[in-house]
Amino acid sequence: MPGARKEDRILLKNLQNGNSDALRIIYEKYKTDMLAVALAMASDRTAAEDAVHDVFVSFAGACRGLRIQRSLKSYLLTSIVNRLRNIAKSGRRDFSPLAFSNPQAAHRLPPEEKTMASSEKERIDQALAALPEPQRSVIVLYFLEGLKFRVIAESQGESINTVQSRFRYGMEKMRSFFREGEHHV
């Protein structure tokens, strides 16, 4: 990972010096991860894609004064989470998680297993949607993007204890959802 950080610092420096190709490289490098997080939080693909593009436009405009302390990836993923939080707070769109399943893998399943996988995905989506947004975002960043609690805490400006508590409470609520078989958490 240290090599990736060094590469990101060079890309950011090149971007700050006016190299527009650096923005394209950063976009290509992180767009899939960013879209995955956005899809886990947004109710539709268009909203998720719009959020990714909004973050990149903001990133390009603010890059000159930007100082990334840790990793560019965690900065961009946190930017997506924050962008979608702001949209959700504004009431402009209905956000509910969609991710945590692999659609490509589902196509290879026999029909009866496809139905089961689809049903399980819906239950996971329902459980995630019922969580408070701070708990949901920690769970998404941890499981979907594989970020460590320390990185999530730093990128969100929270203590590691707060992030771990959000994760723990969110997971307890999800376990309860599945144990009870109810459609509310």
Secondary structure, 3 states (H helix, E strand, C coil): CHHHHHHHHHHHHHHHCCCHHHHHHHHHHHHHHHHHHHHHHCCCHHHHHHHHHHHHHHHHHHHHHCCCCCCHHHHHHHHHHHHHHHHHHHCCCCCCCCCCCCHHHHHCCCHHHHHHHHHHHHHHHHHHHHCCHHHHHHHHHHHHCCCCHHHHHHHHCCCHHHHHHHHHHHHHHHHHHHHHCCCCC
